[in-house]
Amino acid sequence: MPCQDAWIVDDSATARRLIESLVALAGFQTRGFESGSDAVAAYTSLERIGGTTPEPALFVIDMNMPGLDGCASIRALRVAGFDGPIALMTGTECDALRRRAVRVGADTVLPKDAGFSSLRGYLASISPTADTLPGA
């Protein structure tokens, strides 16, 4: 299977790098964004100009960010036509947030837990090379 792109959106550079590392281990090429606005703008420019950057196969988006939060970013990506998987990551998971995230188009809501075990499990279920992901 050819390598697929995953776009990681998190305003914390440290968290973004950790998530990018895990996603790369799952067989994806990664591209990081520090805001939902930046990621949505990059995606919509792909749609308009058909650039050389491949369309992402996956988004992993943090919930709590300045500007567009995770749910607003997901809604904007769905409106722009992205129909692939989107995982929302949050440190403050609750039923109301889960319902809101699914309503705007998230495929899953994952806690930012120690070792990102929830993300590891999710990636193993969708990954092009799931067998190489440690701890999944």
N, C-alpha and C positions, 0 to 999 in steps of 0.2 A: 504494500500500500504506500503511495507517495506521502511525503510529509505534509501535514496540514498545519495551518496557522491558527494560533490561539492568541487572542488579545486579552491582556490582563489590565484591569483598571483598579487602581488603589492609590490614594493620596499619600500613603506611607511608602517611602522608597524601600525601606527594609522589608515590609510585608510584600510589596510588589516583587522584589528580587527573590524572596523565598517561594512565593507562589509560582513565579516564572520558572524557577529551578525544578519544582515538582512537576509542572506541566511539561517542561522539556523532557524530563525523564519518562513521561508517558508517551513520548514520540511526537510531540508538537513543536513547531517553530514558534517562538513567542515574540510578541511585540507589546511593550508596556506603555501605559498612559497614566498620568497622575491625576486626571480628572475625567468625569463622565462627559463633560463638554468636549474635551479633546478627542476622546474616542468616538463620540457620535459624529463630530466634524470630519474625522478621518474616514469613517465608514461612509458617510454621505458623499464625500468627495470621490470615493471609489465608484459609487453608483453613477455619479455625474460624468466623470472623465474616463472611466475604464483604464485606470493607470496600471502600472506593472506590478504593484503590490497585490498579491492574491487576496481574495476575499477570505475573511476568517472563517474557520469551521466551528469555533467555540469562543465564547466570552466568559471570563470569570471577573465579576464586578463586586467591589466593596459596597456596602450599604451606606456607611456614614462618610460622606465627602462634602467639602464645600461646593457651592454651586449646585449642579445636578447631583442629587443623591443616587444611590443605586437603582431604586425603583423608577425614578424619572429617566435615568439613562436607559434602562431596559425598555420602558415605554417608547422612548424616542427611537431606539434601534428597531423595535418591532414596526413602528410606523414607517420607518425608512426602508423596510422590507427584509430585514435580517430574519431568517426562519430557522437558523441552527440553534443548538443548545446554548442556554445562558444559565450560569450558576451565580447566584447572589451569595456573597459571603458576609457574615455579620458577627459582631461580638455581642449583640443584644437580641438574640433570637426569641421570638414569642409568636403565639398563634396569630395575632392580628397582623404582624409583619409578614408572616408566611402567606396568609390569605391575600394581602395586598400585593406581594411579589408575584404570586401565581396569577392574580388578576391582570397584572400589567405585562405578563409574558415570561416570567422566570420559569425554568424547567425544574429547578431545585433551589432550596435555601440551605446553605451549609454554615454551621458555626465555625468561627475562627478558633478552633480548639488547639490544644497543645499538640504539636507535631503535625497539625493539619490532617489528622486521620480521616475526617469526613471527606475532605477534598481528595485524599488518596483513594478512598473507596469509590467516589464518584468517577474519578479519572479512570480507574480500573474498569469501570462498566462501559466507558465510551471510547477508550484509548485505542489508537492504532497499534500500540505495542504494550498492552496491559501487563504482559508477563515480565517486563523490565522495571516495573514500579515497585520499589521496596516498601514493605509495610502495608501493602494494600490487601 
